Amino acid sequence: MPPKKGTKRKGGNANDDTATPTQPKGNKIHHTAKHTAKDVAAKEAGAVSLDEWVSARKLILNKEKDLIRQWDAMLAERRALPWTKLTTDYVFQNESGNDVKLSELFTNGTPNLVIYHLSK
């Protein structure tokens, strides 16, 4: 909220609309098209030019691609693990609350179940 007319602001005079509390008396802020208050605030917040951002983004993108390749390789190793046959017919409850054996869950033509054993 601007001060009332005729009151003095700290660091500027009452009629100087560009004075700020940290400016010495009589100094005015001169804005150019290149350096607006938004530009200064953006720079202080860590904003950079589009070229700088694109360059940094490309570096991160390369790291992301490497990470995806490593993840895909790990998934391939997991798929290559040997299979084991389940000998226990586990019992579950279906949506109705009835007990259903694991072997009964695959009577509709679904022959395989993949289970990932995470740890003991």
ZAMARGU-4260 file (C-alpha; in steps of 0.2 Angstrom, whole numbers, plus 5000, padded with zeros to 4 digits):
<rodrens>
0) 5000/5000/5000 | 5008/5017/4995 | 5010/5030/5009 | 4998/5044/5010 | 5003/5060/5001
5) 5014/5071/5010 | 5021/5058/5022 | 5039/5054/5020 | 5045/5036/5016 | 5062/5029/5023
10) 5076/5032/5011 | 5066/5043/4999 | 5055/5058/4998 | 5036/5058/4999 | 5034/5062/4980
15) 5046/5050/4973 | 5036/5035/4968 | 5051/5025/4963 | 5060/5027/4980 | 5062/5011/4991
20) 5066/5009/5009 | 5084/5004/5006 | 5088/5018/4994 | 5096/5034/4999 | 5086/5050/4997
25) 5084/5057/4980 | 5089/5041/4970 | 5077/5034/4958 | 5076/5017/4950 | 5078/5017/4932
30) 5070/5002/4923 | 5076/4996/4906 | 5067/4984/4895 | 5081/4972/4899 | 5081/4973/4918
35) 5063/4973/4925 | 5059/4969/4943 | 5053/4952/4937 | 5070/4949/4929 | 5079/4953/4944
40) 5067/4943/4955 | 5069/4928/4943 | 5088/4929/4943 | 5088/4930/4962 | 5077/4914/4962
45) 5090/4905/4952 | 5081/4907/4935 | 5093/4906/4919 | 5091/4910/4901 | 5082/4897/4890
50) 5099/4892/4882 | 5106/4888/4899 | 5091/4879/4904 | 5091/4868/4888 | 5109/4864/4890
55) 5106/4858/4908 | 5090/4849/4903 | 5100/4839/4890 | 5112/4833/4903 | 5099/4827/4914
60) 5090/4819/4900 | 5105/4809/4895 | 5106/4803/4914 | 5088/4799/4913 | 5091/4788/4897
65) 5105/4779/4905 | 5095/4776/4921 | 5081/4769/4910 | 5093/4757/4900 | 5100/4751/4917
70) 5082/4748/4923 | 5078/4738/4908 | 5094/4728/4909 | 5089/4724/4927 | 5072/4719/4922
75) 5079/4707/4909 | 5090/4699/4922 | 5075/4697/4933 | 5065/4689/4919 | 5079/4677/4915
80) 5079/4670/4933 | 5075/4651/4934 | 5057/4646/4937 | 5051/4636/4951 | 5036/4625/4953
85) 5024/4629/4967 | 5020/4613/4977 | 5009/4621/4990 | 4991/4625/4985 | 4988/4642/4994
90) 4971/4647/4999 | 4964/4665/4996 | 4948/4673/4998 | 4938/4680/4983 | 4928/4695/4982
95) 4913/4686/4990 | 4924/4680/5005 | 4924/4662/4999 | 4940/4652/5000 | 4948/4648/4984
100) 4964/4638/4981 | 4978/4645/4970 | 4976/4631/4957 | 4957/4636/4955 | 4962/4654/4951
105) 4969/4648/4934 | 4955/4637/4928 | 4949/4650/4915 | 4963/4647/4903 | 4976/4657/4912
110) 4991/4644/4913 | 5004/4655/4922 | 5007/4665/4937 | 5022/4676/4940 | 5027/4679/4958
115) 5041/4690/4963 | 5049/4684/4979 | 5056/4699/4987 | 5064/4693/5003 | 5063/4682/5018
</rodrens>
